[in-house]
Amino acid sequence: MKRISAFGLDIDVHARRKGEQPLSLDDIRALNDETVLYMRSLDESELKSRVSEVTAFSLSNISSVNAILERHGIVIIPDFIDEDSINNVSSAMANLQSMVDKFAQSSEKFQEGENYLLQKGACKVSGYGNLSGYGKTVIQIRDGQDSGMVDVFNIDHLFKEFKEIIRPAYENSAISDILGATSHQLQAKNLNLYVNSGITKTRGFHVDAYRKKLKSFIYLTDVLNLEDGPYTYVRGSHVDSAYRRINKTLSRHLPNRTETPIVPLDSIIPAIARKGTLVISDQGGSHRGFPQKQGHTRMVSVMNYS
């Protein structure tokens, strides 16, 4: 494959002739920008319709929930945690945001206390295994792609509210049954947190790996529109298709081999939902965080299973 046309762009995978430019990350960003513009052109009723396609209103019917997850790669369950429970962790969320804001404005590269490590980029600890196994809560402000986004590893080590309220929700037997029905028996491991505050540029569509990898998310803040930066998924992208094969070929010629910029536009689903909503997602499908507008904040807890 030498040349691919998509979204009006003509892309060379290989530079064969003198003066031709090879595929670059700028090309990938251009494609992802086109999908953002497309999504912003849709009206509210269309966005709600897309969300409804992958919504289950209860975990009680496990076979129905699992059918949605198997078919689409994502299932959304509103009101999984009640509002009072979310309000009971709001103080911890505010304390975390205060820690992050103060550290971000400092000149320090990292700051370490008895129960936590704050760092900018991966200046002290890097790699998911090291971050998740550090023994303290690690709060990392990203650089590079998703610059400014905050990852919090093992949030429940620092704040007991997350240990007592949020972690037990992920250990719900119904979630275990759903995950067990789609894969080998999985157990909840690391409870992490994503914090996006006015992140206007985010990494485009990608996969974590080209294999099944289930995660579950709970929205801790309302994500009511695209400006809030919803988790966004391409339904059906977790299984083999022409789109998946094209993306794998493209990504072989990039530094990061998990980029998936070629997606069917009518299959993009932004998980617009209120706080307390549970999202279960196969990270082997194409997904991204939608870019926010200034002044908007999103907090999402995420559980990794193994």
Order of alpha helices (4+ residues) and beta strands (2+ residues): beta-beta-alpha-alpha-alpha-beta-alpha-alpha-beta-beta-alpha-beta-beta-alpha-alpha-beta-beta-beta-alpha-beta-beta-beta-beta
